[in-house]
Amino acid sequence: LMNAWTETPTKWYPLPLAVGALLLVAIQYRKKRRAQEVIIDEEGREVIRLKGPWQVHVLGALPLRNFSRLWGYVNSLQLPVWFRPYGYRLYSFAFGCNLDEIEPADLRTYPSLGDFFYRKLKSGARPVDNAALVSPADGTMLHFGKVQHDMRVEQVKGITYHLDALLGVERPGSPTSVVQYNRDMSIVDDQEFADINGIEYTLDQLIGGSSTPNSPGNTTPTEVDGQRPNPMDHAAKNLAPQKFGERIDASVEPKGNLQDTLAHDTEVALEMGVKPSLERRGSMGGKNVRPGNSLFFAVIYLAPGDYHRFHSPTAWVVEKRRHFVGELFSVSPYIAKRLENLFVLNERVALLGRWKHGFFGMVPVGATNVGSIKVNFDQELRTNVRGKRPPPGTYTEAVYSGASRILQGQPLTPAEEMGGFCLG
Amino acid sequence: STIVLVFEAPSDFEFTVHPSQKVKVGQRLGDV
């Protein structure tokens, strides 16, 4: 064998032209097949699928949502009081938490690791810059830039996803189109469809117009104890329980008395540089940006040791949220570089609204260890729950028009706490 | 966990951070 390996002369000769041509055809065929892997549905939108190297497919085969809930359960267990300071200090040492800035500072007051993970910061621990856009969270800037003309956002350099897939697609037209959308997705059955139609809501009413529903016996809600009435309470009751793809009016927690609330709303309106009668354009996905404007994106990654509550990045009004139930892959930079469509596959809550320059959207994306997303002003929202998963790309939508009459949404000041991520 | 911001702004909007930079709540990310 050694002799054959060393003494056999190498004889080079040209390949026949046909073999070269065949090779080129094979390469072209492979390229074309890869391009065709982008599946388009009947409405011309890309169908989101798991794409990436083999490690990604192995991850995709794991019951990550179950792992996440189990992880949440384990971390909600109460720890012995004597163990808490040692355990949390060890965790802080391992993940780089700064214990000097947490409130309360006494580690024994955190019953479980889950509670410690969702810790608060001392007042004034984070000075707020006077810039148009400030960071909504502690973390690492993964990526930022301008959204390209074909509405694709860069996940990392070279890997993109469509803005529609991240935020959801707004169907144009009448209330029928909203309900029709549900029927198309086979989520709401005929009876539920009839119930929704029986109330005869217009689209404006359904997404937060000023008039009341047109059903018999309906009464206009009145103001009670300083709480702002929600004209869509009736709608919310009739649409309960939530179904995927439905649009409901979220019940919003009132912020103190009416005077405080008005002062808060006015502050946001002044920050936004607008009068209460806001122009309502450009708030639905930002496809029609104002002349001279562009769409921008920024991705912030929160590592396990970071403070996990998120705050408002600017003065803006949240008009609606769309809850997409999805996978719970890790969103670490390692996975983000390998798993295409990561942010549109994972469970997420798209909060959509407007700021002084037009459309503004903020999307907290869940992950395996932090599958639960809380939004302080949305008591209806439940994430990472057991049950049947809806088809990818569908979402439950809630509107916040009842939160502020003058701003037609949930007003937020820069750095105001909005919610956070919880373990599991 | 991750937070994605998508927003409309004047075309001369500029980010004042760089990729992989650590940021804190309230820190300037960008301005017009």
Boltz contact constraints between the chains, C-beta under 6 A:
constraints:
  - contact:
      token1: [A, 126]
      token2: [B, 24]
      max_distance: 6.0
  - contact:
      token1: [A, 126]
      token2: [B, 25]
      max_distance: 6.0
  - contact:
      token1: [A, 126]
      token2: [B, 26]
      max_distance: 6.0
  - contact:
      token1: [A, 127]
      token2: [B, 26]
      max_distance: 6.0
  - contact:
      token1: [A, 128]
      token2: [B, 26]
      max_distance: 6.0
  - contact:
      token1: [A, 129]
      token2: [B, 28]
      max_distance: 6.0
  - contact:
      token1: [A, 131]
      token2: [B, 28]
      max_distance: 6.0
  - contact:
      token1: [A, 131]
      token2: [B, 31]
      max_distance: 6.0
  - contact:
      token1: [A, 132]
      token2: [B, 31]
      max_distance: 6.0
  - contact:
      token1: [A, 132]
      token2: [B, 32]
      max_distance: 6.0
  - contact:
      token1: [A, 133]
      token2: [B, 29]
      max_distance: 6.0
  - contact:
      token1: [A, 133]
      token2: [B, 30]
      max_distance: 6.0
  - contact:
      token1: [A, 134]
      token2: [B, 26]
      max_distance: 6.0
  - contact:
      token1: [A, 134]
      token2: [B, 28]
      max_distance: 6.0
  - contact:
      token1: [A, 134]
      token2: [B, 29]
      max_distance: 6.0
  - contact:
      token1: [A, 135]
      token2: [B, 23]
      max_distance: 6.0
  - contact:
      token1: [A, 135]
      token2: [B, 25]
      max_distance: 6.0
  - contact:
      token1: [A, 135]
      token2: [B, 27]
      max_distance: 6.0
  - contact:
      token1: [A, 135]
      token2: [B, 29]
      max_distance: 6.0
  - contact:
      token1: [A, 136]
      token2: [B, 3]
      max_distance: 6.0
  - contact:
      token1: [A, 137]
      token2: [B, 3]
      max_distance: 6.0
  - contact:
      token1: [A, 138]
      token2: [B, 24]
      max_distance: 6.0
  - contact:
      token1: [A, 138]
      token2: [B, 25]
      max_distance: 6.0
  - contact:
      token1: [A, 140]
      token2: [B, 22]
      max_distance: 6.0
  - contact:
      token1: [A, 141]
      token2: [B, 17]
      max_distance: 6.0
  - contact:
      token1: [A, 141]
      token2: [B, 19]
      max_distance: 6.0
  - contact:
      token1: [A, 141]
      token2: [B, 21]
      max_distance: 6.0
  - contact:
      token1: [A, 141]
      token2: [B, 23]
      max_distance: 6.0
  - contact:
      token1: [A, 144]
      token2: [B, 15]
      max_distance: 6.0
  - contact:
      token1: [A, 282]
      token2: [B, 8]
      max_distance: 6.0
  - contact:
      token1: [A, 286]
      token2: [B, 8]
      max_distance: 6.0
  - contact:
      token1: [A, 289]
      token2: [B, 8]
      max_distance: 6.0
  - contact:
      token1: [A, 292]
      token2: [B, 10]
      max_distance: 6.0
  - contact:
      token1: [A, 293]
      token2: [B, 8]
      max_distance: 6.0
  - contact:
      token1: [A, 293]
      token2: [B, 10]
      max_distance: 6.0
  - contact:
      token1: [A, 294]
      token2: [B, 11]
      max_distance: 6.0
  - contact:
      token1: [A, 295]
      token2: [B, 8]
      max_distance: 6.0
  - contact:
      token1: [A, 296]
      token2: [B, 7]
      max_distance: 6.0
  - contact:
      token1: [A, 296]
      token2: [B, 9]
      max_distance: 6.0
  - contact:
      token1: [A, 297]
      token2: [B, 6]
      max_distance: 6.0
  - contact:
      token1: [A, 298]
      token2: [B, 5]
      max_distance: 6.0
  - contact:
      token1: [A, 299]
      token2: [B, 4]
      max_distance: 6.0
  - contact:
      token1: [A, 300]
      token2: [B, 3]
      max_distance: 6.0
  - contact:
      token1: [A, 301]
      token2: [B, 2]
      max_distance: 6.0
  - contact:
      token1: [A, 302]
      token2: [B, 1]
      max_distance: 6.0
  - contact:
      token1: [A, 310]
      token2: [B, 3]
      max_distance: 6.0
  - contact:
      token1: [A, 311]
      token2: [B, 25]
      max_distance: 6.0
  - contact:
      token1: [A, 331]
      token2: [B, 2]
      max_distance: 6.0
  - contact:
      token1: [A, 343]
      token2: [B, 4]
      max_distance: 6.0
  - contact:
      token1: [A, 357]
      token2: [B, 8]
      max_distance: 6.0
  - contact:
      token1: [A, 357]
      token2: [B, 9]
      max_distance: 6.0
  - contact:
      token1: [A, 358]
      token2: [B, 8]
      max_distance: 6.0
  - contact:
      token1: [A, 359]
      token2: [B, 8]
      max_distance: 6.0
  - contact:
      token1: [A, 360]
      token2: [B, 7]
      max_distance: 6.0
  - contact:
      token1: [A, 361]
      token2: [B, 6]
      max_distance: 6.0
  - contact:
      token1: [A, 362]
      token2: [B, 5]
      max_distance: 6.0
  - contact:
      token1: [A, 363]
      token2: [B, 4]
      max_distance: 6.0
  - contact:
      token1: [A, 364]
      token2: [B, 3]
      max_distance: 6.0
  - contact:
      token1: [A, 365]
      token2: [B, 2]
      max_distance: 6.0
  - contact:
      token1: [A, 367]
      token2: [B, 1]
      max_distance: 6.0
  - contact:
      token1: [A, 370]
      token2: [B, 1]
      max_distance: 6.0
  - contact:
      token1: [A, 415]
      token2: [B, 26]
      max_distance: 6.0
  - contact:
      token1: [A, 421]
      token2: [B, 1]
      max_distance: 6.0
